[in-house]
């Protein structure tokens, strides 16, 4: 395989949870000698440079926004939930910037001689670019930083959190749900996307949320054991494992760390670094649920001051802003989470069973895969009661099958190709595409 250095355009919506895994991609491909040109919002350009990007490209003002408080940046979303909230976010936050994203991509492709474009799923300018004929653009690869969303007769539509159902009955159910989703629930979003495609001159090759199906491939950051089988997938899917693995840490341990050595099971609870503005959603219910159990409850505030949890915490609770997962997870008996895709994979890498809450963003689909794979229990709500959390944790502690299944997927994660597989998928796709588009084709789209 030709391993010449490539010029790679990496594209992300200016949202922390989207940018962060792409920084790891940037670092890995840059370390392997490729030139990375990172396209995102102003807030994240310095981070892209620090990750090794050869150049950074700022989205134009009409496509940029501050994700620190999306309710302030997009006041129309306040008070919306369910399908209405999803439709608003898809249309206003992610679709409206797509034409400007495409124009910026085209300029970069023409100026920099881009060999391949890597884009996360909600950078929808990539959906417009992928709608062009393959001869008129570089190859486009989708980076699967959320569960695989490819439409299939074997799965329910993405976003519903509905588990697969085998056989003819399952396929009939999936077809009905797909029709409902595309023709009713997301019909306004699809109509808006088709208008944007016409305005951009690219059209739209299919259903907007299924755009990776008409890209040149999907690099999915999980292992096949944690993803639904699909018998009708035509686009190449490269399962490379999670982009980030636990690494040796050398930071200072909390002063209470040695408390965990007394033999009691450790239950770790976290709401991640983003959805942690209200600890009443999961951290506090978990502490209350297990206050009288013979376990340690170890909570991470994801960078927020631990003082926001108050001083009157149960005696078996230990708290820190951040925790070293390479040291914590090997001694953790249950991982309680609101469903972040990356955190779930950290837990499974170490064979830790999971109790998962969370139904917003991609979390319903992450939670569904936890249940489907048997690595844990899903609670099906953003605000579980202490009784529900306590019951689930005790069930997982009492049934070793959950840990066995998590360890099985953990072994697959540790054996996965990782960032070497990412590079191989990129190189293979570029080679199959035939290299850079002809100069006249690049000029035609610039």
N, C-alpha and C positions, 0 to 999 in steps of 0.2 A: 504494500500500500504506500502511495506517495505521502511522505511525511514532511513536505515542504511547509514552512511557516505560512499560516493562513491569516488573512485579514477578516476578522469576525466581528459582526455588529451584534451586540447584546442589548436587548430592549426590555425595559420594565416600566410599568406604570409607577408613578412616584409615590408608592405606598411601601412602608417599612417591611411588612411581611412578604412583599413581592420582591423587593430589591435584595434583601439579605441573602437568600440562597443563590441569587445570581452573582453576588460578590464572591462567593466560594467558587462558582464556575469560572469567573474572571481570573481569580488567583490561580486556579489549577491550569487553565489553558495558557495563561501568561507564563507560568513557570515552565511549561512545555514548549515555549518558544514562539507562541502565536501572538499576533498583534490584536488586542481587544479594543474595540471602540464602543464605549458604553453610553447608551442613549437613555436618559431618564430626566427627572426633574432636578431643579437647581439644588434642592436640599441634600441630594445624595451624590453629587458629582465628586466632592472631596473623598467620600468613602470609596467610590469607584477608582479614583486615582490611587488611593492607598492600597487597594486590592491588586494593583498592577496594570490597570488599563493604560494602553498607549495614548489614548485620547478620550476625552469625555465630550459628549454632545448634549447640550441642554434642550429640552423640549421647549417649543415656543410658548409664549405666555398663555395662549388660548388652550393649550394642552397640559399646562402645569398647574399645580395646586398644592396647598400645604395639608398633608395628611395628619398632622398632629391633632387636629380636631375636625373631622369631616362634617360634623353637624354645623360648625361655623362656616366652613368652606361651601357647604351645600345645605342651606337651611331648609330647603324643600323636603329633605328626607326626615326631618324631625317628626316623630310621632308615627311614622310608617313602620309596619312590620309585615311579616309573611310575604306573600307574593307581591303585594304593592311595594313593599320596601325593596325587594329584590329587583323589581322592574325599574324603580327609580334609580337605584345604584347602577344597574347595567346601562341604562340610557344616559344618565347625566354624568356619572363619574368615569365610566369606562368607554362608552360608545361615542359620546359627543367629541372627545379629542381625537378620534381615529383618523379623520382626514388630515388633520395637522400632523399627527404622528407619521402618516404615510408620506407626506410631503417632505418631512425632515429625514425620513429613511431614504427616500429617493435621492435627496441631495447628498447624503453620506455615501450611498452606493456609488453614485457617479463620481464623487470626488476622491473616494478612498479605494476604489476597486474592490469592493467587499466580495469575499468568496462565499460567505454563508451568513444567514441571519438566524440568531437564536432569540426566541421571544417567549415570555411567560404567557399564560393563557388569557389574561385580561388586558394585555397590550394589544388592543383590537386593530390597530393599524396593521399588524401582521396578518390579520384575517383578510384585509383588503389586498395586501401584497401577495398573499398566497392564492388569491382569486385570479391573478394574472396567469397567462400561459407560462409554463416552466422555462421556455426559451427567452422570455422577456424579463427575467429576474434571477437573482441568485437563489439557491435552495433555501427554504425556510423550515426550520426545525422548532417544534414546540417543546418547551422545557416544562416537564410535568411536576410542578411544585405543589400541586394538589392532587387528590385521587383522579385516576384516569376518567375522562369525561366522554370518551368516544361513544357515539350512539350505536346500539347493537340490539338485535332481536332478542338477545339473551339477557338484557338488563333493563331495568326501569330507567326513565330519564334521569340524568344527573341533577342533583339538588334536592330530590325528594327523600333520600335516605331509605329507600325501599330495597329490601334484600332480594337477590335473585330467587326465582322460583323455577324449578326445572320443568321440562316437558312442554307439551302443546298448550296447556293451561297457562303456564308462565309466559309463553311467547304471546298468547292472545292478550293477557293482562298488560304486558309491556307495550304492545302495539296500541292498546287503548289509552294507556297513560301517556305514551309519546304523542299521540294525536291531541289529547287534551292539553298537554304542555305546549306544543308548538302552535296549535290553532287557536287556543284560548288564553292560557296563562301568559305565555310569552309572545303572543301575536303582536301586541303593540311594539315590543322591542324589536322583533324581526322586521316589521314594516319600517321602523326607524332605521334599522341597519341597511335595509335595501335602498332607502333614500340616500344614506351616506355613501353607499357603494356607487350609486348612479352619479352623485355629485363628484366623487373621486375619480370616476372614469374606469373603475375596475369591475363594477358589479359586485355581486356576492355569490360565491360558488355553492352555498348551501345554508343550512340553519346556522345562525351566528354562533351559538354555544358549542356547535360541533365543528368549528373551523379547523381544529387540528387534523380532522379526517381528510382535509384536502391540502394539508401541508405536505412536506416531503418526508416527514417522520416525527415521531414523538420520543423524546428521551425522558423516560419516566423514572422519578427518583424513589423507587421502591423495588421490591422483588415480586415476582409473579405470584408467590404464595399469599401475598397480601392484596391481590387484585382479582376482580371477578373474571372468569374465563369468558372470552368472546369468540364465537366460532366464525364470525363474518367480518372480522377486521381486515381491511385491505391496506391501510397505511402501515409502514413499518413501525413497530414499537420496540424500543430498546430499554429493557429493564436493567438499570445499572446500580440499583440500590440507592439508599439515601445519600444526598450530596455531602452531608456533614455527619461525621462519626465522633463519638466521644474521644477526646484526646487527653493525654497526661496533663494534669494541672499542677501548677506550682504556687498557686495563691495561698494566702493565709486561711487556715480553717477557722470556723466559728469556735468561740471559746467553749461551747457546749459539746463539741464534736465527740469527745470520749464518752459522753453519756450513752451514745448509741451502741456501745460495746457490751451492754449488760445482757444481751441475748433476747431482748424483746423484739418482735417483728417491727420493722420500720415501714410506715405508710407515708409516702411522699405525695404532697398535694401542691399543684401549681395551676395558675391561670395564665402562664406564659408572660411575655413581655408586652403584649398589646392589649388583650381583652382583660385588663386587670384594674380597671377604674372602680369596680364595685366588687370588693372581696366578699360581700354578702351573697354572691352568686355561688361560689364553690368553696373557697378557703374556710370561711367561718362556719358554714354548715358541716364541713368535714371535721373541723375541730370539735364542734358541739357533739357531733354524732359519736365520736370515739373518745370523748373526755373520760369515760369510766372504763374503757377497754385497756387490756394489758398490752399496749402497743406504744410506740413512739409515733407521733404525728409531726413530720418534718415539712414545714411550709416554706416556699420561696415566693417572695413578693415581686419578682421580675424587675427589680431595680427600684421599686418604690420604697420609701422609708418604712421600716418595720413598725414604727410607732403608729402608723395609721390603723393597725390591727387592735390598738388599745393595749392596756397593761394587764387587764384581768383575763389572761388566757389560761386554759386548763394546764395542770402541772405536767402533763405528758406531751406538751407542744413545744417544739423548738422551731425558731424562725430565723431566716437570713434573707438578705436581698437576692443574692445569687448563691448557688451551691455547685461544687465540683462534681459533675455527673460521673466522671471516671471513678470517683471514690464512693459516691452516694449510691448509684444504681446497683452495683454488685451486692450491696447489703440491703437493698429495698425489697420488701415482700409484696407491696401493692403500689401501683402508680395511679394516682387520682388526678384527672386532667379535664380541661374543657375542650380538648380535641384538637390541639395543634398537630399538624401532620409531622413536623420535625420531631417534636417531643415524643410522640407515639413511637417513632422509629428508634429514638434513643432507648426507650424502655425495652422494646422488643430485642434490640441488639444485645441487651443484657439478660434476656429471658424473663423480664418482669411482667406479671399479669397486670391488667389495666381495668380501672373503672372510669368510664368516660361520660361526661356531660357535654352539652354544647349542640346547638341546632342552627346557628347562624353561619354565614359565609359558606365555607366548604365543610364545616364541622359535622353537619348531618351525615355527609358521605363518609367522613373519616370514622365517625361513630358506628355507622352501618358496617364498615369493614372490620372493625374491632369485634362486633357481634358475629359477623359471618365467618370470620377466621377462627373464632372460639378463643381468642387470647384474652377476652375480658367481658365485662358487662356494660351495656350502654344504658344510660338513665333517661335519655330522650327528652331532656329539658335543659334550658340554660340556668334554671333556678331549682335544683333538686332540694328536697327537704332533708334535714339531718337524718330522719328515719330511713329515707331511701338510700342515702349515701352509706349509712352504717350497715344496713342490710346487705348491700352489694359488696362492701369491703369484707364483711364477715363470710359471705358466700365464697368469695375468691380465696380468702385465707384458708377456708375449710376444704376446698376442692383443688387438689394439686394438678388437675387436668388443665386448668387455665395456664399455669406456669409452664407445663410441658409443651403446650401448643405455642406459647410465646417463645420458648427456647428453640423450638423447631424453626420458627421464622427468623429468630436471631441468628441461628446457624447459617441460614440462607443469606442474611444481610452481611454477615462477616465474610462469606465466600463470594459475594457479588463483586463485580468489576469496578464499581465506584468511578472515580474520576478518570481512570485509565479507559474504562468503558465509554465514558462520555466522549473523550477525545476520539476513540476508535469510531464511534457512531458518527461524529462530525466528519472525520476524514472519509469514511465510507460513503456518506451521503454526497459529499462534494465530488468524489471520484465518479460516482454513478450519475451525477448530474452533468458531468463533462467539464468541470472547471468553471471559470468565470464566464458569464454571458458574453457573446460577441459585443465588440465595442459599439456597433450600430444599435444593438438592442438596448444596451445601457443608456445610450443617448436618448433612445425613444421613450424611456420612462423617467428621465431626469427633468 
